[in-house]
Amino acid sequence: MRLRLAAAAALALTITACAPSTSAPSTAASDGGPRTGALKVWLFDEPNRGPKEAVIKEAVTEFTAAHPDTTVDVQYIAVDTRSERFKGAFNDPASAPDVVEYGNTDLPEYATAGGLADLGAVVSGWPEGADLTAEARASATYQGTLLGVPWYLGVRALYYRTDVFSELGLKPPATLAELTTTARAIRAARPELFGVAVGGKYTYGAMPFVWAHGGDLTSIDSAQSRAGLKAYTDLIAEDNCPPQNCADLTGGKTVELFASGKAAMGILGNFNRAAVDAGTAKGKYAVVPLPGVTAGSIAPAFAGGNNLGIMRNAQRPALAADFLTLLAGRKYQAKMYDAMGNLPTLKPASDEVAAKDTFVKPFIDTIGAGTRFVPLDPGWGKIDASAVLPTMIEKVATGKAGVDEATTEAAELIDEALTR
């Protein structure tokens, strides 16, 4: 009998995954270790590290002032080789850092390896921990154990060209069905434009359609999932975004289409703002949440982002907990937004950011309406690496397979990869 996880068991951020861990996490990270000496910190490097580094230096200065005889050694590690670095640190306590930044999609792999410490007691004793939403906590939870503090999030919403909408007398769509009719109307009136930029390899653009229709990644062949996939792939058509142009598009390419003025709408992230403002669309767009199936609803978005954690092999776990809670607090979450555009995970920090920058409101509203996630299962990495979902979407978009055939094939591959 094929595996069929409960509809929301592995995806909804309010529930943890079902994959067994091969190694239990350590005791509370706040227990033990020297309170002085050199604290080792690993953070992700950035294409433009300067703004992030400036914030971190400020936090280090504040931390060392409050912790005499303490230094903080921050290393910026390459994102592309992070898995190898973490595996090495898991196996060699002498080389292990104390505090780490890691992607929330990395959680199953690191949790299964037993490399991260239990932060339940740290967050429970941290006054600002109460400001983390249940959804945010769950995105850093594995097998019921909190293994990180969500540091920032990234979600997608609907960018649209205000000048085109004004010219054609259009309003932002209130439902996914209206999105389709609006896109077709734009393509008909302005054939040099794509109505909405979509792509056969744009998984995170397609999944909100599936989730909004009540579908799931773990039941991609259900009637609800198929309805959502059809709604998305129907947009890869001559009357919106022709297959010969769009079937092979990735998410990054859809950003380029919108930014360059070749598409009137795009499903883009808060983190794509700089790219859009670097193009011809600058000053001629607005953003609203991607609508759901019914008017007034918001389609669930994938909640990407990074967590801060403490290594199980940390030499100074108590000191690490102090630094982590400082860096993950409201003050530095707000500073990281100013520096990098990262959406805060603490509600007071989100409110502060929204009050001074109205651009983020649609994204914060999207988070507030409920986000979704990939299955918290070590097998998801295989599914991702094998491009199971992009292949499924592309086959439908190019007519190589119907929705039923493509989703049946994808479901078998997903069930095979996920841990039973």
Residue, then its C-alpha position, 0 to 999 in steps of 0.5 A: m500500500r502506498l504511503r499517504l501521510a495525513a493531508a497536513a501532517a508534513l506540510a502545515l507549519t503547525i504540525t511536525a513531521c513523521a520521519p524518525s530521528t536516528s539521533a536524539p538532540s542534546t539536553a537543553a542548550s542553556d545547560g553548562g559550558p564556560r561563560t567566558g572565552a571565544l564563542k564560535v558563530w557560523l552565519f551564511d555568507e551573502p553576495n553583498r555581505g557588508p550590510k549584514e556584517a555591520v549588523i552582526k558587528e553591532a550585536v557582537t559589540e553589545f554582547t561582549a560589553a555585557h559578557p566580560d572576558t568573552t569574544v565572538d568569532v564569526q565565520y561567514i560560510a558559503v551557502d553552496t557548501r554548507s551541508e559538507r561544513f555542517k556534517g564535518a562539525f557534527n562529527d568533530p566536536a573540536s571544530a564545531p561552532d556554538v551558534v549557527e544559521y541554517g536554512n529551514t529546509d535543512l532542518p530534517e537533515y540536521a535533525t536526523a544527524g542529531g547535530l542540533a541542540d534542543l532549544g525548548a528551555v532557551v525559548s521558554g525562558w526568553p521573554e521575547g520567545a512568546d512573540l514567536t507564532a506557533e507557525a514560526r516555532a513549528s518551522a524549527t521543530y522536528q519530532g516535537t523538539l524545537l531545534g532553532v529560532p526562526w530568524y527571518l522569513g521570505v514569502r511571495a505575493l502578487y506584483y502587478r503593473t499599476d500603469v497597465f492596470s490603470e490603462l485597461g481599467l483593471k483592478p487587482p484580482a480578488t480570486l485565483a479565477e479572477l487572476t486567470t481572467t485578468a491575465r488573459a484580458i491583459r494578453a488580449a489587449r497588450p499582446e506584447l505582454f504576458g498577463v502573469a509570468v508563470g513557469g513550468k519550473y517555478t515550484y513555489g509559484a505553483m504550490p500556492f494554487v495547490w494549497a489554495h484548492g485544499g491540496d497537498l504535496t504529500s497527496i499531489d494526486s488528490a482531486q484538490s491537488r489536481a484542481g490546483l495544478k490545473a489552475y496553474t498550468d492553464l496559465i501556461a498557454e497562448d492566451n497568457c504565457p505561451p508554453q514555448n516561452c514559459a514551460d521551461l521558466t524558473g522562478g528567477k526567470t519570472v522575476e526577470l520578466f516582470a522586472s524588465g516590463k515584459a509581464a503585467m503580473g508576477i508571483l514574486g517574493n519580498f526578497n525580489r524587490a531590489a531586482v524589480d527596482a533595478g528594472t524598467a518596472k521600477g515605480k510602476y508596480a504595487v503588491v497585493p497578497l496572492p488571492g485564494v479561491t474565494a474572495g477575501s482569502i489569501a493563497p497559502a505561500f511557501a514560508g522560506g527562511n533561516n533559523l538560528g540554532i545551537m550545535r549539539n557539540a557546542q563548547r559554550p551552550a549557555l553563552a551561545a543561548d545568550f548570543l542567539t537570543l540577542l541576535a534573534g530578538r526584536k532589535y536585531q530582527a528589525k536591523m536585519y530588515d533594514a540591512m537585508g530586507n529580511l522579514p522578521t519572525l517576531k510580531p513586534a518586529s514585524d509591526e515595527v517594520a510594517a509601520k515604517d515601510t508599507f511595501v511589506k504589508p502584503f507579505i506580512d498579511t500573507i504570513g498572517a493568513g497562514t503559510r505552508f512548508v515542504p515535508l519535514d522529512p529527510g527524503w524531501g531532499k531527494i525529491d527536490a534534487s530529482a526535480v519531481l515537482p518541476t518535471m510534473i508541472e512541465k509535463v502538463a504545461t507542454g502537453k506531454a502528460g495530462v494532469d492525472e497522469a503527471t500527478t500520479e507519477a509524481a505522487e509515486l516518487i514522493d511516497e517512495a522518497l519520504t520516510r515511512 
